[in-house]
Amino acid sequence: MGEHGLDIMFLNKNCHSSPGSFTNKDKKKFRNIKISFTDDYPQKNADILSGQYGINLLLVGVALMLSLSYTETSVKEEHLLSFLISLMILQLMWMLWYMIKKDSERGLVSEKDVHAGASWLRGGLTVLALISLIMDAFRIGYFVGYQSCLSATLGVYPAIHAVHTISQVHFLWFHIKDVIKTFETFERFGVLHAVFTNLLLWCNGVMTEAKHFLNTHKRRLTSIGFVNGTVEVGEPNCNCTTNACTMFYNVLNYLYPFNIEYHIFVSVMLFVMWKNIGRTIDYQRHHKSVISTTGLVIGPILGLIAFASTIAILALYTIHIEDSVQTRESAISMFYYYGIVILAFMCAAGSSGLLIFRTDNLPLDYSKNPSRKLDTDLLFGSSIGAWLMSWCTIIAVISAKRNPKYRWTNLMYSLLIIIEKYIQNLFIIESLYRQQDSNEKDEAEKRSEIFSVTASNSLSLAPPYNGIINRAFENQDIVCVSMENDQEDNSQVYGGPRRLPEVSISPPKRNAAKLNKRRMALRNIAVFLFLCNISLWILPAFGCRPQYDNGLEEDTFGFTAWTTILNFAMPLNLFYRMHSVASLFEVFKKV
């Protein structure tokens, strides 16, 4: 009886407790699932999730742009601009939310990536943004002149773009170095939305500029009787209410290159911010580099000569390219002779810089740096455009049936383009991955300070020894100093006190002259390449594009295929030159 009662009580106890235990198991499983989704899972896969969102966003915009290339399409320009306006408004909302959230966390200490968004780079972007704002003002003026026959979207777009530009520059100045650690998944989508919004604005600018150059090319061919092509009319079919509409339209074509460079550089900076989300920043010692102009003579002089020659070539090419066939060929030949000279000097300068690095014993810096890695990837990626054009030209020149006067100079120019980019990429990347010379000097000074402290302590507290000192019998101060010396040189043997200053001070003095000569040479090389890359950006950006005008490539690949190659490769080449300018300035600061 008692046993049965106990059994019943035991069973009842288990029956009453089983629902509770089942609930606890469910709670534990739910907690484990929640931890797996909120801890490791989103941090590993949010990059893929946000990346797929950004890629699809880009593809939608590119699909709209491609549909505009067909004349009978039902997709109009205002549809594309409406899509871009909605993307810019979404980015503005995200930036506003981020800045409000950041302001509420003002008392908290947040991590910063000191390598992201240098002040000089943000300053350069601000200048490009100001030019973009001027372009928006011209767009609004153009719309006001033709408002009777233009969609209202063409007037709303530049106004929203101006607000977007001002807000984005403010965001870049004050938040680009932030390492986001809260709402990481949401912030990944927000930052990547901003990246691809700027990429689509860049694509839109590239498409508009390519259309303008294609129309100019058709007009030139028609004027000399090569083809009887149809040139699209840029201005709408209605009367302008002001007298400045044509001036607005013509000026816009010269402002597009600056707006294009602005958006692509913003995309790069925001991409670095996206890579930093959730990242654990190691201790970063920020070196405030002082820009010195001592010894800068040869590099600036040669660079300014190249820059002045560029302006002269641009003016002469633009004037004579639409004249007779003979004058046209002379203008193209003049461009190729100029290009061969400047590229040969750039190859020599880059090779000299690489030779200096090879004779130097500075170690490489392999620390994690998303900004530097992205610079390297962009240098290689954007080189593809010029390399593709150059190899197509080489094939066209070799297989050409006609023999214009610029045929073989075009071949030499294309070969030098390939070699120059190869050498310049190596020079820039090796410079960015080398440890700074100033660190070597600082370490030498630290060694001399440590040696002098040890010497003075040994003089005052212990007699000199010709052998190894047993540091176990020294006081704690001498032990600490000697341990620091062991980290610098494990085989340090202490001799007489008068010899220590001679050993520690004389090597830096002997190396100082060689170090200064290397620095001086590398600075001159960096300045020369800096000005040459600006020159080689100016020429194609403002209309000097012999790839459209020489006709050799069109004879081999056909008009449609060759213009498609140019529309793909030319924007990459322009970006490469401007990105090289930024990288070479970083090299100049680091030397």
N, C-alpha and C positions, 0 to 999 in steps of 0.2 A: 504494500500500500504506500509506504513511504517512498519506495523507489519509484513507483509510478508517478507519485506526486512531484517528485524531483524532476522526473523526465518531462512531465507536462510543463512545469515551471521553466525548465531549460529551453524546451521547444518554443514556449510563448515568448521567452526573452529573445531568442533568435529571430522569431517572426516579427517582433516589434522593432528589433534593431536592424533588420535587413533593409528596409526602405532607406533608413538613414545612411547605412554603409554604402548602398547603391548610389545615393546622391553624392556622397563624398568622392566616390570613384569617378562619377561623371564630372564633378567639379575639378578633380585633379587632371582628368584627361583634357577638359576644356582649357585649364590653365596651361598645360603643356603645349596644346595646339596654339594658344594665344601667344605664348612665349616664342614658339618656333616661327610664328608669322610676324611678330613685332620685333624680334631680336635679330636673327641672322637672315631669315628668308627675304624680307623686303630689301635689306641692305645689299644682298647679293644680286637680287633680281630686279630691283627698281631701276637700275641702269638700263636693263633690257626693256622693261616696260615703257619707260620714258623715251628711250631711244626709238622704239617702234612707233610711238606716238609722233615724234618729231619727223621721222622718215616719211610717214604717211602724210603728214602736214605738208612737207616739201613736195611730195609727189602730186598732191591735189593742186598746189599752186603751179607746178611745172606743166601739168596737164592743161590747165587753163591757158597758160602762156603759149603752149604749142598749138592749141586750137585757134589762137588769134593769128597764127601764121597763114591760115587758109582764108582766102578772100571771101568765100561764100559761107563762112561759118555763121551760126546763129549766136555764138558767144561773142560778146562785145567787150570793149575795153573797160566799160563801167562795171561789168560783172567781176572782172579781175580786181579792179580797184576796190570794189565793195568787200571782196574777200580779204584783201590786204588791210582795209580799214578795220574790219572786225578783229583781225589778229592783233593789230596795234592797240585797239581798245582793251582787249583781253590782257595784253602785256602791261598796259598802264594800270589796270586794276590789280594785277599781281604785284607790281612794283609798289603801288600805294599800300597794299596790305602788308608787304614785307617791311616797308619803312615804318609803318605804324607799330608793327610787332617789335621791330628793332628798337624803336623809341621807348616802348614799355619795358624793355630789358636793359635800359641804359645803365643801371647799377651793376649788372652782371659783367664779369670779365669774359670776353669772347676771344677765341683763337683767331689769329690772322696769318695769312700766307704772305710773307714780306716780298716774295719773288713775283707775286701776281700784280699786274697793273702798275708798272713803274710810273712815277709822276711825270716824266718827260713823255711817256707814251700817252698818258691821259691828256697832257697838254696838246700833243699833236692831234689827238682825236677831237679835242675841243675846237681847234682851228678848222678841221674838216667839217665839224658840225656847224660852225658859223657859216661856212660856204654853203652847206646844205640848206641852212635857213634862208640864205639869200636866194638860192634856187627855188625854194618854196614860195618866196615873195614874188619871184618872176612868174611862177606857175599861176599864182592867184591873179596877178596882173593880166596874164594871157587869158585866163578864164573870164575875167571881167570884160575884156574886149570882145570875146565871142560868146558871151553868156546866152545870147538869143538862140544859138544853134548847138550848144554843148550841153551834155547831161550835168545835172547838179553834182553828181559824184566827182567830176573832175575839179570842182571847186572845193568840195569837202575834203578830198584826199590830201592836198598840200597843207590845209589847216590842221588836220589830225596829225600829219607827218611832222609838222613843226612842233606841236605839243609833245609828240612822242620823242623827238630829238632832244628837246630841252630836258624832259624828265629822265631820259636815258643817260644823258651826260651827267646829270646830278647823281644818279644811281651809281654810275661808274666811278665817280670821284670819291664817294663816301662809303661804298659797300662792296666794291669789287674784290677786296682782300679778305672778306669775311669767309670763315670756314663754318658752314651751317651744320648745327648739331641737333636742331629741333625741327619737327615736322619734315623729316628728311625726304620721305617719299613724295609728299606734296611739293616740296621745294624743288625736287629734281624735275618734276613736270613743269613747274613755273620757269625755272632757269632755262630748260631746254626749249620751252615754247618761245622764250625770248631769243634764243640762239637761232632757231629756224625761222622766226619772223624776220630777223635781220638778213638771213640767207635768202629768203624770198624777195625781200626788198632789193637785195643785191642782184638777184637774178632778173628782177623787173628792170632795173637800171641797165644791166648788161644787154637785155633784149632790146630795149629802146635805143641804146647806143649802137648795137649791131645793125638794127634796121636803118638808122641814120647813115652809117658808113656804107651799107649795101646800096642805098639809094644814091649816095654820092658816087660810088663806083659805077653804077649803071649810067648815071648822067655823064661821067667822064668818058665811058666807052661809047656812048651815043654821040657825044660831041666830036669825037675823032673818027666816027664812022665805022667802028669795029662791030657794034651790034645795034639793033633797032629795038632796045628794051623799053618797057614801060616803067616810068619812075613814079612812085606814089607821091601824092601831094601832101605835104605836111600840115598845111593850114586848112581849116574847114571852109566849106563853100558858103560863106556868108560874110557880110561886111563887118569890119572891126569898128567898134564904137570909139576907140582911141587911136592915136597915131603911132603907138609904140608896140603894136602886136608883133610885127615882123622882127623888131629888135628883141623882144622878149623871146621869141622862138629861136633866133640865132644864138643868143647868149646862153640859153639852156643847154645847147649842144656842147658848149665849152665848160659847163659846170658839172655835167654828168660824171666825168672821171673822179672828181673829188667826192661826190656823194657815194659812188660805187666803192671807193676805198674806205670810206667811213663805215659803211655797213659791214663789210667783210672783216675789218679789224675789230669792230664791236662783237661780231660773232665769235671771233677767236678768243677775246678776253672773257666773254660769258661762258664759253666752253671750258676754260680753265676753272672758272668758278664752279661749274657743274662737276668737274672732276674732283674738286676739293670737298664736296659735300660728304660729311661723315668721316672725313680723313683725320687721322691722328697726326698732328704736326709735331715733328721732332724739334728740338731746340735749334732755332735759326739765328745765327749771328748776322745782323744786318750791317754790311759795310757801307758807310757813307763815302762813296767815291768822290774825290775832288777832281774835277776836270781841269787838267793842266794843258796849256798851249805851248809849253816850252819845247823847242826843237821842231815845231810844226812848220816846215818850210816847203819841202819838195812836194809832199802829198797835196796840200791845199792849192799850190800853184798849178800843178798838173791837173788837178780836179777842176779848178776854175777855168782853165784853158779848154778842157773837155766840155764844160757846161756852156761856155760862150760859143764854142763851135756847134753845139747842139742847137742853140737858138738860131744861129745863122743857117744851118742845114734845114731846120724846120721852116723858116721863112722862104728860103729859095725853093725847097721842094713843093710847098703849097702853091707858090706862084707859078712855077714852070710845069707842074704835072698836068695841067689842063691845056697846054699849048700844043704845038704840032708834035708829030710822032718823034721827030729827031730831038726836039727839046725835052720831050717826055723821057726818052731813053737816056739823055744826058743827066736829067734830074735823078733817075733811078740809079745810074752808075755812080753819081756823086754820093748818094746815100750809102751805097755798098763800100766805096772807098773809105768813107768816114767810119763806117762800122768796123771794117777790118782793122783800122789803126787803133781805135779805142778798145776793141776786144783783145787785140794783141798786147796792149799795155796792161789791161786788166789781168790777162793770163800770167804775164810776167810778175805783176805785183802779188797776185795770189800765190804763185809758186814760191816767191821769195819769202812770204809769210809762213808758208808750210815748212820751208827749209829752216827758218829761224826756230820754229816749234820743234822740229826734229832734232836740232842741235841743243835744245834746252832739256833740262832734266826735271822739269816740274811734273808732279804726278797729276793724274786725271781725277776728276771729281765725279764719283759714281753715286752721290746721294740722290734720293728721290726728289724730283723737281718737275711737276706736271707742266709748268710753263716752258721750261727748257726742252722737254721731250716733245711738246707740241710744236715748238719752233723748228725742231729738227724734222719732224714729220711733214710740216707744211713746206719746208724748203724742198724736200724730195718730191712731194706730191705736186706742187705748183711748177716744178721743173718739167713735168711731163708735157705741158702745153708747148713750150718752146722746142723741146726735143722732137715732138711729133711734127711740128711745122718744118723743122730743119731736115729731118729725114725724108719727108715728102718732097721738099725742095731738092735735096740731093738726087733722089730718084728722077725727079722731073728734069733736072739739068742734064743728067747723064743720058736720058732717053729722048731729049728734045731734038726735033727735026730742024728747027730754025736756029740761027746763031746770032742773037743780038749782042751788042757790045758789052752788056752786063752779065752775060751768061756765066763765065767762069769766076767773076768776082762774086756773084751770087752763091756759087758753090763754096768758095773760100769763106765767105761770111757765115754760111750755115754751119760749116765745120767748126769755125771758131766759136759760134754760139754754143755748140754742144760741149766743147772743151772748156770754155770759160765758166759755164754753169757747174761743170764737174769740179773744177778747181776751186771755185768760190764756195760751193757747198762744203767741201772738205775744210777750207780755211775757216769758215764761220763756225762749223760744228766743233772743230778742234779748239777754237778759241773759247767757245762757250763751255766746253767740258774741261778745260784746263783750270787748275787752281790759280787763284790770283797771285801775282808776284808780290803784292803787298803782304800777303800772309807769310810768305817766306821771310820777308824782312822783319815782320813782327815777331816770328818765332826766333830769329837770330837775336833780336833785341832781348827777348825773354831769356834766352840762354845766357847772354852776357850778364843780365841782371842776377840770375841765379848763381852763376859762377862768382860774381863779385861778393854776394852775400856769404857764400860758403867760405870764400877766402878770408873775409874779415872775421868770421866766427872762429875759423881755425887759428887765426893769428892770436885772438884774444883768449881763447879757452883751451887750446891744445897745442902742443908743439908739432912742428912739421914732421911728417913721416915720408920715407921714400917708398914704403910699401903700401898695402891696402889697410885702411883704417878699420878697426873693429868698432862699428857704430853702436854696438850694444852697450858700451860704456860711456857713450856721449849723452849729453842732455837731450831733451825732447825736441828742442828747436833745431838742433843740428841734424837730428834723425829725420825730421820732416823735410829739411832742405836737401839732405843727401838723397832721400827717396825720390824727390822731384828730379834730382840729377840722374838717378838711376833710370827714370822713365825716359830721359833724353838720351842717355848713353849708358848702357848696362855695363860697359867695360871701362868706366871712368876710373883712372888711377890718379891719386892726388900726389903731386910733387911739391916743389918749393912754392911758397906763396907768391913770389914775384913773377913766376912764369905763367900763372893763370890768366891775368889780364891780357898778356901777349897772345895766348892761344885763342881767347874768346873774342877779341876785338879785331885782330888783323884779318881773318878770312872775310868778314862782311865788307871791310874796306877794299879788299882786293876784288871782290865780286861786284861791288857797287858800280864800277865803271862799265863792266860788261852788261849788267842788268839795265842800266840807263840807256845804253846803246840799243839793246833789244827793244826796250819799251819805245824809244824814239822811232825806230824803224817800223815797228808794228802800228804805232799811232799814225804815222804818215801813210802806211798802206791802207789802214782802215778808213781814213779821211778820203783818200783818193778813190777807193772803191765805193764809198758812200756817195760822193758826187757823181761818179760815173753811172751808178744805178739810178740816181735821180734823172740824169740825162737820158738814159735808155728807157725810162718810164715816160718822160715828157713826149718823146717822138711819137710813139703809137697812140698815146692818150689824146693828142691834139691833131691827129689826122695824117701823120707821116707813116703810112703802111704800104710799103712797096709790094708786100705779099698779095695785095689786091690788084696792083697795077702792072706788074711785070709780064703777066700772061703766060709764063712758062708752066706754072703749076696747073692753070686752067686747061692748057693743051693736053696735059697728061691725065688729070683726074676729072675733068669736066667742071663746068661752072657750079652746078648744084653741090657736088661732093666737096669741092675745094672751099666754097663759102661756108659749108657746114663745118668743115675742119677748122676754119678760121674763127667761126663763131664759138667753137668750143675752146680752142687753144689760146686765142688772143686774150680773153679775160684772165686765164690762168697766168699767162706771161706778165700781164700788167700787175697782178697780185704778187707774183714772184719778185718783181723789181721793188715794189713798195715794201714787201716783207723783208727783203734783203737790206733795204735802207734802215729799217728798225733794228734788225739783227746786228748790222755793222755798227750802229751807234752804241748798242750794248757791248759789242766787242771793244770799241774805243774806250768806253767807260771802264771796262774790266782790265785793260792792259795796264 
